[in-house]
């Protein structure tokens, strides 16, 4: 069974968002601090899990996965 979660966040007018794929967002603005702040807010909705690696990731980010329980 799949669970779909919708996130609604109002983006300021001076920041533009484009998508080439359904899973990638591209934020553009001349001010790097504003883009960083908005991307941090969007990421705060769903942090990456340490066991499955799912969540909102930055472009070059790699999540170090933990091992699960061992069943003996």
VEXBA-59966 format. One record per atom (N, C-alpha, C, O): residue number from 1; atom name; x, y, z. Coordinates in pm, 1 decimal. Atoms other than C-alpha are relative to their C-alpha. Layout:
+-----+------+----------+----------+----------+
! pos ! site !        x !        y !        z !
+-----+------+----------+----------+----------+
! NUM !   CA !        X !        Y !        Z !
...
+-----+------+----------+----------+----------+
REM end
This chain:
+-----+------+----------+----------+----------+
! pos ! site !        x !        y !        z !
+-----+------+----------+----------+----------+
!   1 !    N !     84.0 !   -117.5 !      0.0 !
!   1 !   CA !      0.0 !      0.0 !      0.0 !
!   1 !    C !     88.6 !    124.0 !      0.0 !
!   1 !    O !    185.3 !    131.7 !     75.8 !
!   2 !    N !    -77.0 !   -123.1 !     11.6 !
!   2 !   CA !    133.1 !    342.5 !    -95.3 !
!   2 !    C !    -70.9 !    112.7 !     74.1 !
!   2 !    O !   -193.4 !    124.6 !     71.0 !
!   3 !    N !     53.5 !   -117.6 !    -66.5 !
!   3 !   CA !     87.9 !    653.6 !    110.9 !
!   3 !    C !     51.2 !    123.2 !    -73.5 !
!   3 !    O !    171.7 !    140.8 !    -91.1 !
!   4 !    N !    -35.7 !   -122.2 !     71.4 !
!   4 !   CA !     82.8 !    982.9 !    -76.3 !
!   4 !    C !    -16.1 !    116.3 !     95.7 !
!   4 !    O !   -121.1 !    132.9 !    157.6 !
!   5 !    N !      3.5 !   -116.2 !    -86.9 !
!   5 !   CA !    167.7 !   1295.8 !    118.1 !
!   5 !    C !     19.2 !    124.4 !    -86.2 !
!   5 !    O !    117.3 !    135.1 !   -159.8 !
!   6 !    N !    -10.8 !   -126.0 !     73.0 !
!   6 !   CA !    105.8 !   1638.0 !    -31.8 !
!   6 !    C !     53.5 !    107.0 !     94.0 !
!   6 !    O !      8.5 !    118.7 !    208.0 !
!   7 !    N !    -57.0 !   -110.2 !    -76.5 !
!   7 !   CA !    312.3 !   1932.9 !     90.4 !
!   7 !    C !    -33.0 !    128.7 !    -73.5 !
!   7 !    O !     -2.5 !    142.8 !   -191.9 !
!   8 !    N !     34.5 !   -128.6 !     58.3 !
!   8 !   CA !    182.9 !   2283.5 !     28.5 !
!   8 !    C !     83.8 !    107.1 !     68.3 !
!   8 !    O !     78.8 !    121.9 !    190.4 !
!   9 !    N !    -83.5 !   -108.0 !    -51.2 !
!   9 !   CA !    426.8 !   2572.8 !     69.8 !
!   9 !    C !     -3.5 !    113.6 !   -101.1 !
!   9 !    O !     23.2 !     92.5 !   -219.4 !
!  10 !    N !      8.3 !   -115.2 !     89.5 !
!  10 !   CA !    382.7 !   2920.0 !    -75.5 !
!  10 !    C !    139.7 !     57.4 !    -22.2 !
!  10 !    O !    204.6 !    104.0 !     71.5 !
!  11 !    N !   -132.1 !    -48.5 !     38.5 !
!  11 !   CA !    699.3 !   3022.0 !   -260.3 !
!  11 !    C !     -8.2 !    150.9 !    -25.7 !
!  11 !    O !   -103.5 !    196.6 !    -88.8 !
!  12 !    N !      0.2 !   -143.6 !     29.4 !
!  12 !   CA !    788.6 !   3395.1 !   -267.9 !
!  12 !    C !      7.2 !     27.4 !   -150.6 !
!  12 !    O !     58.2 !    -54.6 !   -227.0 !
!  13 !    N !      7.3 !    -32.7 !    142.8 !
!  13 !   CA !    737.5 !   3569.7 !   -602.4 !
!  13 !    C !    136.9 !     14.5 !    -66.3 !
!  13 !    O !    150.5 !    -14.2 !   -185.2 !
!  14 !    N !   -131.1 !    -22.3 !     62.1 !
!  14 !   CA !   1106.0 !   3650.1 !   -656.9 !
!  14 !    C !     81.3 !   -128.1 !    -17.0 !
!  14 !    O !    187.8 !   -125.3 !    -78.6 !
!  15 !    N !    -67.4 !    129.3 !     17.1 !
!  15 !   CA !   1207.0 !   3281.7 !   -638.1 !
!  15 !    C !    -78.2 !    -79.3 !   -103.4 !
!  15 !    O !   -200.2 !    -92.4 !    -93.4 !
!  16 !    N !     68.6 !     80.5 !    100.8 !
!  16 !   CA !   1130.6 !   3069.2 !   -941.4 !
!  16 !    C !     37.3 !   -147.0 !     16.6 !
!  16 !    O !    150.6 !   -181.2 !     50.3 !
!  17 !    N !    -20.1 !    145.0 !    -11.9 !
!  17 !   CA !   1090.0 !   2692.2 !   -937.5 !
!  17 !    C !    -29.1 !    -62.6 !   -135.5 !
!  17 !    O !   -130.3 !    -33.2 !   -199.1 !
!  18 !    N !     23.3 !     78.1 !    121.1 !
!  18 !   CA !   1128.3 !   2464.7 !  -1236.7 !
!  18 !    C !     21.8 !   -146.4 !     33.4 !
!  18 !    O !     98.7 !   -180.0 !    123.5 !
!  19 !    N !    -17.3 !    143.9 !    -18.4 !
!  19 !   CA !   1099.7 !   2088.4 !  -1257.7 !
!  19 !    C !     23.1 !    -64.5 !   -135.4 !
!  19 !    O !    -52.0 !    -41.2 !   -230.1 !
!  20 !    N !    -23.2 !     78.7 !    121.0 !
!  20 !   CA !   1249.1 !   1864.9 !  -1522.5 !
!  20 !    C !    -52.9 !   -141.3 !     18.1 !
!  20 !    O !    -96.3 !   -205.2 !    -77.7 !
!  21 !    N !     58.1 !    128.8 !    -36.9 !
!  21 !   CA !   1142.1 !   1547.0 !  -1344.8 !
!  21 !    C !    -97.2 !     25.0 !    113.9 !
!  21 !    O !    -97.0 !    132.5 !    173.9 !
!  22 !    N !     94.1 !    -15.3 !   -110.5 !
!  22 !   CA !    868.5 !   1489.0 !  -1090.8 !
!  22 !    C !     70.5 !      2.1 !    134.4 !
!  22 !    O !     15.7 !     52.6 !    232.3 !
!  23 !    N !    -68.3 !     14.8 !   -128.0 !
!  23 !   CA !   1127.4 !   1422.6 !   -822.6 !
!  23 !    C !    108.8 !    103.6 !     23.8 !
!  23 !    O !    174.9 !     99.4 !    127.6 !
!  24 !    N !   -105.5 !   -100.2 !    -16.1 !
!  24 !   CA !   1362.4 !   1719.5 !   -876.0 !
!  24 !    C !    -55.9 !    139.8 !    -14.2 !
!  24 !    O !   -129.2 !    169.7 !   -108.4 !
!  25 !    N !     37.6 !   -141.0 !      3.9 !
!  25 !   CA !   1304.7 !   2086.1 !   -798.8 !
!  25 !    C !    124.7 !     83.8 !    -20.0 !
!  25 !    O !    229.5 !     53.9 !     37.3 !
!  26 !    N !   -110.1 !    -93.1 !     21.7 !
!  26 !   CA !   1529.2 !   2368.7 !   -921.9 !
!  26 !    C !    -46.2 !    138.5 !     42.8 !
!  26 !    O !   -135.5 !    196.8 !    -18.5 !
!  27 !    N !     32.5 !   -133.2 !    -50.3 !
!  27 !   CA !   1512.0 !   2692.8 !   -723.1 !
!  27 !    C !    100.8 !     99.0 !    -55.5 !
!  27 !    O !    221.2 !     73.5 !    -52.8 !
!  28 !    N !    -91.5 !   -101.6 !     52.1 !
!  28 !   CA !   1655.9 !   3006.6 !   -881.1 !
!  28 !    C !    -37.4 !    137.3 !     55.1 !
!  28 !    O !   -154.5 !    173.7 !     65.5 !
!  29 !    N !     12.0 !   -136.4 !    -49.4 !
!  29 !   CA !   1712.1 !   3355.1 !   -741.8 !
!  29 !    C !    141.5 !     56.1 !      3.3 !
!  29 !    O !    235.8 !    -19.3 !     27.8 !
!  30 !    N !   -135.8 !    -57.3 !     -7.2 !
!  30 !   CA !   2007.5 !   3597.2 !   -754.8 !
!  30 !    C !     61.9 !    -10.1 !    140.1 !
!  30 !    O !    184.3 !    -13.4 !    152.6 !
!  31 !    N !    -50.1 !      3.4 !   -137.5 !
!  31 !   CA !   2038.4 !   3578.9 !   -373.7 !
!  31 !    C !     13.6 !   -145.5 !     46.8 !
!  31 !    O !    -86.5 !   -215.1 !     64.1 !
!  32 !    N !    -25.1 !    138.4 !    -42.1 !
!  32 !   CA !   2198.9 !   3250.6 !   -264.8 !
!  32 !    C !    -56.8 !    -27.9 !    138.4 !
!  32 !    O !   -103.2 !   -138.8 !    164.9 !
!  33 !    N !     51.3 !     19.7 !   -135.8 !
!  33 !   CA !   2093.9 !   3301.8 !     97.6 !
!  33 !    C !   -149.7 !    -29.0 !     -1.2 !
!  33 !    O !   -197.4 !   -111.4 !     76.8 !
!  34 !    N !    145.1 !     22.1 !      8.1 !
!  34 !   CA !   1725.6 !   3316.8 !      1.6 !
!  34 !    C !    -30.9 !   -139.5 !    -54.0 !
!  34 !    O !   -121.0 !   -206.9 !     -4.1 !
!  35 !    N !     19.1 !    134.2 !     55.7 !
!  35 !   CA !   1749.4 !   3000.2 !   -209.1 !
!  35 !    C !     33.6 !   -105.7 !    104.8 !
!  35 !    O !    -37.5 !   -205.5 !    117.3 !
!  36 !    N !    -38.8 !     95.0 !   -104.6 !
!  36 !   CA !   1929.2 !   2820.8 !     75.3 !
!  36 !    C !   -105.4 !     -7.5 !    109.2 !
!  36 !    O !   -136.2 !   -115.9 !    158.8 !
!  37 !    N !    101.1 !     -2.7 !   -104.6 !
!  37 !   CA !   1667.8 !   2929.8 !    326.5 !
!  37 !    C !   -126.9 !    -73.3 !    -44.1 !
!  37 !    O !   -182.3 !   -151.7 !     32.9 !
!  38 !    N !    121.5 !     65.6 !     48.5 !
!  38 !   CA !   1373.4 !   2815.1 !    112.7 !
!  38 !    C !     22.0 !   -149.0 !    -18.4 !
!  38 !    O !    -67.0 !   -228.6 !     11.6 !
!  39 !    N !    -27.1 !    143.4 !     15.2 !
!  39 !   CA !   1539.7 !   2483.3 !     30.1 !
!  39 !    C !      7.1 !    -68.9 !    136.2 !
!  39 !    O !    -33.3 !   -184.5 !    148.5 !
!  40 !    N !     -3.3 !     57.7 !   -134.7 !
!  40 !   CA !   1600.5 !   2425.3 !    403.0 !
!  40 !    C !   -140.7 !    -15.1 !     56.5 !
!  40 !    O !   -169.5 !   -112.7 !    125.8 !
!  41 !    N !    138.0 !      9.7 !    -46.7 !
!  41 !   CA !   1234.4 !   2495.8 !    477.4 !
!  41 !    C !    -71.3 !   -116.4 !    -67.8 !
!  41 !    O !   -142.8 !   -191.6 !     -1.7 !
!  42 !    N !     62.9 !    110.1 !     72.9 !
!  42 !   CA !   1118.6 !   2253.3 !    206.0 !
!  42 !    C !     53.3 !   -133.7 !     50.6 !
!  42 !    O !    -22.7 !   -229.3 !     66.0 !
!  43 !    N !    -60.3 !    124.4 !    -49.2 !
!  43 !   CA !   1361.2 !   1988.5 !    331.5 !
!  43 !    C !    -49.4 !    -35.2 !    140.0 !
!  43 !    O !    -56.9 !   -153.1 !    174.5 !
!  44 !    N !     44.0 !     26.5 !   -137.0 !
!  44 !   CA !   1233.8 !   2027.4 !    689.8 !
!  44 !    C !   -132.2 !    -75.1 !      6.0 !
!  44 !    O !   -166.7 !   -129.4 !    110.9 !
!  45 !    N !    125.1 !     73.8 !      1.0 !
!  45 !   CA !    901.7 !   1874.1 !    585.2 !
!  45 !    C !     23.0 !   -150.6 !      5.0 !
!  45 !    O !    -58.3 !   -222.9 !     62.6 !
!  46 !    N !    -27.4 !    144.2 !      1.8 !
!  46 !   CA !   1060.9 !   1530.3 !    529.3 !
!  46 !    C !    150.5 !    -22.4 !     -6.7 !
!  46 !    O !    207.7 !    -28.7 !   -115.5 !
!  47 !    N !   -143.4 !     26.7 !     -5.5 !
!  47 !   CA !   1419.7 !   1469.1 !    645.1 !
!  47 !    C !     29.4 !   -140.6 !    -50.6 !
!  47 !    O !    -57.2 !   -227.7 !    -42.0 !
!  48 !    N !    -35.1 !    134.8 !     44.1 !
!  48 !   CA !   1604.4 !   1169.0 !    497.7 !
!  48 !    C !      6.2 !    -97.6 !    117.4 !
!  48 !    O !     59.6 !    -66.0 !    223.7 !
!  49 !    N !     -6.0 !    103.5 !   -102.9 !
!  49 !   CA !   1560.9 !    849.0 !    696.6 !
!  49 !    C !    137.0 !    -64.6 !     -1.5 !
!  49 !    O !    200.2 !    -73.7 !   -106.8 !
!  50 !    N !   -132.1 !     60.8 !     -7.6 !
!  50 !   CA !   1876.7 !    678.7 !    818.0 !
!  50 !    C !     -3.8 !   -149.5 !    -27.4 !
!  50 !    O !    101.2 !   -211.7 !    -43.7 !
!  51 !    N !      9.8 !    143.3 !     26.0 !
!  51 !   CA !   1743.9 !    326.9 !    759.1 !
!  51 !    C !    -37.2 !    -30.4 !   -144.5 !
!  51 !    O !     14.3 !   -126.6 !   -201.5 !
!  52 !    N !     42.5 !     24.7 !    137.7 !
!  52 !   CA !   1576.5 !    350.9 !    416.2 !
!  52 !    C !     58.7 !     99.3 !   -100.0 !
!  52 !    O !     67.4 !     69.1 !   -219.0 !
!  53 !    N !    -55.9 !   -100.7 !     88.4 !
!  53 !   CA !   1731.3 !    668.7 !    274.6 !
!  53 !    C !   -105.3 !     80.3 !    -74.7 !
!  53 !    O !    -72.9 !    152.4 !   -169.0 !
!  54 !    N !    106.6 !    -74.6 !     65.1 !
!  54 !   CA !   1393.4 !    811.9 !    176.1 !
!  54 !    C !    -14.2 !    136.6 !     64.4 !
!  54 !    O !     22.1 !    155.4 !    180.5 !
!  55 !    N !     20.3 !   -134.8 !    -50.6 !
!  55 !   CA !   1306.5 !   1177.7 !    215.9 !
!  55 !    C !     43.8 !    101.7 !   -103.6 !
!  55 !    O !     69.8 !     66.3 !   -218.6 !
!  56 !    N !    -41.8 !   -106.6 !     90.9 !
!  56 !   CA !   1400.3 !   1510.6 !     60.8 !
!  56 !    C !    150.4 !     20.3 !     16.1 !
!  56 !    O !    198.9 !     53.7 !    124.2 !
!  57 !    N !   -145.8 !    -10.2 !     -0.8 !
!  57 !   CA !   1768.9 !   1520.3 !    -31.7 !
!  57 !    C !     44.7 !    116.9 !    -87.2 !
!  57 !    O !    -25.3 !    157.9 !   -179.8 !
!  58 !    N !    -62.5 !    -97.2 !     89.2 !
!  58 !   CA !   1994.2 !   1787.1 !   -176.3 !
!  58 !    C !     62.6 !    -74.3 !   -116.5 !
!  58 !    O !     67.9 !   -197.3 !   -115.0 !
!  59 !    N !    -47.6 !     60.6 !    123.9 !
!  59 !   CA !   2151.5 !   1722.9 !   -516.5 !
!  59 !    C !    115.7 !    -97.6 !     21.2 !
!  59 !    O !    107.1 !   -212.0 !    -23.5 !
!  60 !    N !   -117.8 !     85.4 !    -14.2 !
!  60 !   CA !   2491.3 !   1581.0 !   -415.3 !
!  60 !    C !      6.1 !    -71.8 !    134.2 !
!  60 !    O !    112.4 !   -120.9 !    172.0 !
!  61 !    N !     -1.3 !     56.5 !   -134.5 !
!  61 !   CA !   2390.0 !   1445.4 !    -75.0 !
!  61 !    C !     -9.2 !   -152.1 !     -3.2 !
!  61 !    O !    -86.3 !   -210.0 !    -79.7 !
!  62 !    N !      4.0 !    145.7 !    -16.7 !
!  62 !   CA !   2455.9 !   1085.8 !     22.1 !
!  62 !    C !    -35.2 !    -27.9 !    145.4 !
!  62 !    O !     23.7 !     30.7 !    236.3 !
!  63 !    N !     41.9 !     34.1 !   -135.3 !
!  63 !   CA !   2284.2 !    935.7 !    324.6 !
!  63 !    C !     71.7 !   -127.6 !     40.7 !
!  63 !    O !     64.8 !   -228.7 !    -29.2 !
!  64 !    N !    -65.5 !    120.5 !    -52.2 !
!  64 !   CA !   2490.9 !    692.9 !    531.8 !
!  64 !    C !   -106.1 !    -83.3 !     68.5 !
!  64 !    O !   -156.2 !    -46.3 !    174.7 !
!  65 !    N !    105.5 !     84.4 !    -54.2 !
!  65 !   CA !   2244.9 !    412.5 !    594.0 !
!  65 !    C !     50.3 !    -84.8 !    116.0 !
!  65 !    O !    163.4 !   -133.3 !    115.1 !
!  66 !    N !    -31.5 !     87.3 !   -113.4 !
!  66 !   CA !   2241.3 !    223.7 !    922.2 !
!  66 !    C !    -48.0 !   -140.3 !    -32.0 !
!  66 !    O !   -140.7 !   -159.1 !   -110.8 !
!  67 !    N !     44.6 !    137.0 !     16.0 !
!  67 !   CA !   2212.0 !   -150.9 !    935.2 !
!  67 !    C !   -122.4 !    -23.1 !     87.1 !
!  67 !    O !   -134.5 !     33.8 !    195.6 !
!  68 !    N !    118.8 !     33.1 !    -78.8 !
!  68 !   CA !   1881.2 !   -290.4 !   1053.0 !
!  68 !    C !     31.9 !   -108.0 !    102.9 !
!  68 !    O !    146.7 !   -149.6 !    118.7 !
!  69 !    N !    -18.2 !    104.6 !   -101.0 !
!  69 !   CA !   1826.7 !   -547.3 !   1326.2 !
!  69 !    C !     37.0 !   -131.4 !    -68.1 !
!  69 !    O !    -10.3 !   -162.5 !   -177.4 !
!  70 !    N !    -33.6 !    132.5 !     49.0 !
!  70 !   CA !   1983.0 !   -887.2 !   1276.6 !
!  70 !    C !    -92.8 !   -100.6 !     65.8 !
!  70 !    O !   -108.4 !   -101.3 !    187.9 !
!  71 !    N !     87.9 !    104.7 !    -51.8 !
!  71 !   CA !   1742.3 !  -1175.6 !   1314.6 !
!  71 !    C !     78.4 !   -130.5 !      0.0 !
!  71 !    O !    121.9 !   -178.5 !   -104.7 !
!  72 !    N !    -78.6 !    123.7 !     -6.0 !
!  72 !   CA !   1916.5 !  -1486.3 !   1439.5 !
!  72 !    C !    -83.1 !   -119.3 !     35.3 !
!  72 !    O !    -30.9 !   -230.4 !     44.2 !
+-----+------+----------+----------+----------+
REM end
